[in-house]
């Protein structure tokens, strides 16, 4: 059973930056894709982006391209979400999730197999 955990959330002023980390443990096979999602109060979970198992391919929701960057350290099984020029509307709980069907990057939450507990990001104006 793989365990997924996010870290790095916090409070930041508009225009600031944060880097979130995602660690997956308990899995000997590193061939899984990782997606980032976020959920604001009263809203549905929203896809942010994803990275494939090789770290060579990423995909993002159009509105986040250019501000958010996903990277992956395959040696340490860590995935990062770098968020720049943050806006108050980026305030949400951010989740990472793993997908063992690694043939394609997915953007739907129900296509991911294991989830972390989430980390809160709060952006003040």
N, C-alpha and C positions, 0 to 999 in steps of 0.2 A: 504494500500500500504506500503510495507516494504521499509525502507531506509537502505542502506548499506554504510558504510564509513570505509576506511582504514586510518591508521596513522602509523607513526614510520619510514618512509623512510628517507633516507639521504645519505651522502657520507662517505665512509669508505675505508681504505686501505686494500689491499689484505691480507687475513689471519684474518681479523677482524670479528666482529659479529654485527648483528642487530636483533631486535625483532619488527616485524610488528604486529599491532593490527587490528582487524576487529570487528566493532560494527553493529548490526542489530537492528533497532528500528521500532515501528509501527506494530509489530506482536505479538499478545497475545499467540499464540501457538508456543512453543519453539521446536516443532518437525520439524526441517529442518536441512539438512546437509549443510556444508560450504566447499567450495573448494577454493584453492588458485591457481592462474594462473599468468603468467608473459608474457610480450611482449617486446622484444627488437626492436629497430628501424629496419624497413624493414623485420621483421620476423613475422610469425604467432604467435597467442597466444598459449602459452605452459602450459600444466597442471603441477602443482607443487605437489599438494597433496590435500587431503580432510579429513574431520573428520565428523563422524555421529552425529546425534542429541543427543545421549546419552554420547558422549565423550569417548565411550569404543572402538571405531574402527577407525583406520586411514589407509590411503593408500597413497603411494608416487610414483612418477616417479622414476624408478630405479636409474638414475644418481644423484638423490638428497638424496637418502637414506643415513643416517649416518651423513649428514651435516645439513639437515633441519628437524625440528620437529614441528608438529602442535599439539596444545593443545587447550582445550576448558574449559572455566569457565561457567558451566551451570547456576550458581546462578546469574551471571551478564550478561549473553548472550554475552560473549566476546570470540573471537577465536584469537589465536596467532600463528604466524609463526616465530619460532626461527631459525635464519640462522647463522651458524658458518663456520669458515674457508672459508670466501667468496673469490671468484675469480673474476677477471675482466669480465669474460664471464657471471657472474650472474647479470651484469648491465642490468636493464630493469625496466619497470613500472610493479608493482605488484598489482594484483587485487584480491579481494575476492568476492565471489558470493554465493548466497543461492539457495538451491534446496529443494522445498517442497515435492517432491516425494522421501521421505526419506527411502524407502525400501532398497535401495542399493546405495553405493557410486559410483559416476560418474566421468569420466575423460574428457568428451567432453564438450566444452564450451557451445554448443547450448542446453545442457540438464539442464542448470542452469537458474533460473527464474529472479533473480535480481542481479545487479552488483553495486559495488562501482565505484568511479571515478578513482581509482588507486593512488598509491604512488610511487615516483621515488626512486630507489636504484641505486647508482653509486659506483662502486668498482674500485679504482685506483691501478695500479701496482707499 
